[in-house]
Amino acid sequence: MIKGGHPGLSVARQCELVGLPRSSLYYRAQGESQENLELMWQMDEAYTSWPFYGVRRMAAYLHRQGYTVNPKRVRRLMRLMGLEAIYPRKRLSGAAAEHRHYPYLLTGVEVGRPDQVWSADITYIRLRRGFLYLVAVLDWYSRYVLSWALSTTLEASFCVWALEEALGKAHPEIFNTDQGSQFTSEAFTGCLEKLGIAISMDGRGRVYDNIFVERLWRSVKYEEVYLKDYADGTEARAGLAGYFEFYNHQRLHQGLDYRTPAEVYEGVAGGRMGTGACPVAGTPVALRAPYVPATAGR
């Protein structure tokens, strides 16, 4: 209101009328200090290797790396990064109180075909002077990444965008997530309910429900993020776009009998589509340019 200006009234008078100190009007968030960003980088690498590290163990690890930091600071930064130690306990998630909770539907279910079960999760992506959040939608059977999106905040909107992008390609029978507020939001669950897709959410004490996405994050970080040292969001977006293209169409998976996720999802080897073409880009897998990772010394 004040930014729009008012003829005849100074900024000081407008602030006085609405009861807003001028310092609040001109305040701009400073973001995390360089020291905190360095701590977050260390915590991200440690968590990727040892996702069972909680606040106290993470603080002890940082002490061994030469940082003076107390558990309170570690707890705040872990919450900011969306990191939570993986182990059985009563509550694994942080769903908003007003959001609806959904049951876990995958007990005893054998996942044996593409588009039977999809999953989504969020991870932290470090930048040279900041950080972003990455969400991805994954097909469980083939490990195929159907969509992904980056955001500067943990609001639900970028998760909804990634979901809509994936649903534009196909529809799963079951969609599984944790009970984070982004995934329990009406905007996210409403997209699934309108299409008649069954919603499954990880229950209490379920440690390995999203293990395929956790494995994806490990690959993304060790094979791309930690090697590139992104300067900003533009570099991160370009780097991740190249990596996910490589991951889907060139990276061989031992668990897929050394086939690529695209070959399993699209039926290049099994005859699901019969043409060997990508349903999104329409480009034969064999014609895609090879992915060249950065060297560790870059």
N, C-alpha and C positions, 0 to 999 in steps of 0.2 A: 504493500500500500504506500509506504513512504518512498520506496524506490521510484514509483511512478510519478512522484512529485505532486505538489499542490500549489496553484498560483496564489501568491500573496503570503505563503507560510514558509518559514525557514525550516530546515531539517531539524534544528534544535527545538523549535516550537511544536512540530509534528510529533517528535519523540516525547515531548512533555505531555501532549494531549492524550497519547495512547499509553502513557506510563512505561515507556521503554527507554532505558539508558542509552545514550548515543554509543557508548562503548560496545553494547550488545549489537547494535546495528552494524557497526564496522568490523565486528569480530570475524575472523576467518580461521577455521580449524587448521592447526599446524601439522597434524599427522603424527606418526610415531618418530621418535628420535632415531638417529643412525645407530646408536647403541642398541635400542630395542629391535630395530630391523635385523641387526647382526644376530641378536639372541633368537629371533624368530627363524632366521635361516638355519641356525644350528639345531633348533628344536624341530624344524620341519624335516631335516635330514635324519635326525635321531628317530623321530616318530615313524618315518617311512621304513626304517630298518627294524625298529622295535615298537610296534603300535600298542604294546602292553605297558609302555612307560606312562605312569601317572605323574601328578605334580611333584611329589617328593623325589621320586626317582629321576625325573627330568631335571630338577634343581640340582641333585647330586651330580648328574652327568655334566651339567654346565659348569659346576665348580671344578670338575676335573679338566675342563677345557680352558680354565683360567678366568672364568667370569665370576664376579661377585654379585650374586642375585639371591633374593629370598623367595620362599614358596609363594608368597602373596603375589609377587610380580609375575612369576611363572604361571600361576593360575589365571591371572588376567590375560596374559598373552596367549595362552592356550585357548581360552574362551574366544578371544578375538580371532584366532586362526581356525576355530571350529574343530580343535583337536580334543579327543576324549579317549582315554585308555580303554583298550578292548579287553574285557574279561567279564565273566558271568556276574551279574548283580541284579538288584531289584528293578532299577530303572536305567535303561540304556540311552534314552533320548530326551529331548527337550521340547515336546509338543506344547503348543499354546493351549491354555486351559479351556478356551472357548471352541477349540477345533474338535471335530469328530475323530474318534479313534476307530481304526479298522483292525479286524482279526488277521492273524498270520495264516495264510492259505496253502503254504508249501510243504507242510508236514506230510511225509510219505509220498510226495509227488515226484515222479521221475520225469525230468525234463529231457525230451527226446526229439525235439524239432524246433526249427526257427519260429519266432513270433509266438511261442508258447508262454514264455516268461520274459519280461523286460525288467530292468532295474535302473535306478538313478541314484546318484550320490554327488556330494560336493567336496572339493578339496581346495587347499590353499596353494597359490602359485606366487612365488616370490619374484620381485623385480629389484633392480639395482637400488631404487629409492622408494620402495613401497611394496604393495602386494595386491593381488586380485584373487577372486574366487572363481573356480572352474566347476561347472556341472556337466555331467555326461549321462546320456541314456544308452544303455547297453543291452543287447540281446544275450541272454544267459547261455543258450545252446551254442551259438557260434562265436561269442565274444565280440560281435560286430558292434562298433560304436555308431549308433544311428544319428546322434546329434550331440552337440556340445555348445556351451555358451560361457562367456566371461562376464564378470561384474565386479564393481568396486565395493559393493555392499552385499549383505546376505538377505536382501529382500526377496520375496517369492517371485517377482516378475521375471527374472532371468531364467528361473527354473521352468516357469510356465512357457516361456518362449522356446526353450529347448524341447519341452514336451510336445508343443504344437508342431515344431519342425519335424520331430520323429513321427508323430501321428500322420503327417502328410505323406509318409512313405508306406506305412503299414500299420496294422493294429494288433497288439498282443492279446492273448487271452487273459493273462494276469500281469499286473504291474506291481512290483515289490519295491518298497523303500524303507528307510528307518522312520521314526516318528518325529523328525525335525519339523519345525513350524512351517518351513517352505513347502514341504510335501503334504502336510495335513491341512494347508490352507484351502479355503473353498474354491479359489481360482484354479488350483492344481487338481484337486480331486474332482471338481466339477467337469473338467475336460474329459476325464476318464469315465465318469458316470454317464455322461451324455452319450457315449459310444458303447455303453454296456460292458466296459472292461472291468473285470474283477480287481479290486484294490486289496493288496496284501501289505501289511506292515509288520516289521520285526517286533517280536514280543519280548517279554522279560527274559533276561539271561541268555538270549540268543547271540552267541559270539560270532558265528560264521555266516550269518544270513546274507551279507553283501560281499562275500569273499571274492567274487569275480570282479567286482568294481574295485575292491581294495588291491587286487593284483594289477588291474589296469593302472591305478594311480602309481603303483611302484614302478611299472614300466615307463610311464610318462615322465616321472621325475628322474629316474636314473638314466634313461636313454635320450632325454630331451632337455628338461628344465635345468638340471644341474650342470649340463654341459654348455648351455647357451648364455647364461647370465643376462637375461633380458633387461634392456635399459628402460623400457616403458611398455605400455599396453599394446602399442602398435607392433613392436617386435614380438611380444608374447603371442598376439593373435596370429601373426604370420608363421611363427615357429610351430605353434600347436596345430595350425591348419595343415602344414606340411607333415607333421608327425602323425596325425590321425589318418591322413591319406596313406602314409607308409604302413601304419599299424593295421589298417583294414585290408590293404591290397597287396602288401609285400612281406610283412613280417610273418614268419613261419612260427606256428605254435605247437609245442610238443604235445599239449593236451588235445590238439585237433589233428593228430597224426601228421604233423608237419605240413599242414595246409594253412592258408590264410583265413582270417575271419570272413572275408568276402566270398571265398570259394565255398565255404560251408553255408553261409547265410544265403547267398544268391544261387547256390546250386551249380556252380561252375563245374565242380567235380561230381556232384551227386545228381545233377539233372533237375534241380528245383525250378530253374527258370528255362533251361534248355538253350540259352543263347550265349551265356558267358558275359553278358553285358551288365554294367552297373545300372540298377533301376533309377538312380538319382541323376547321375551325370550322363548315362548312356554311352560311356566310353569303355571299350574292352579292357579288362584288367591288364593284359599283356602290353598294352600301349602306354601305360602310365609311366611317367618319368621316375627314375629311381630316387629314393630319399637318401640324402647325404648328411649324416649327423655331424655336428660340430666336434672338433677335437677337444680333448680334456684340457689342453693348454691354452685354449682360446681366451 
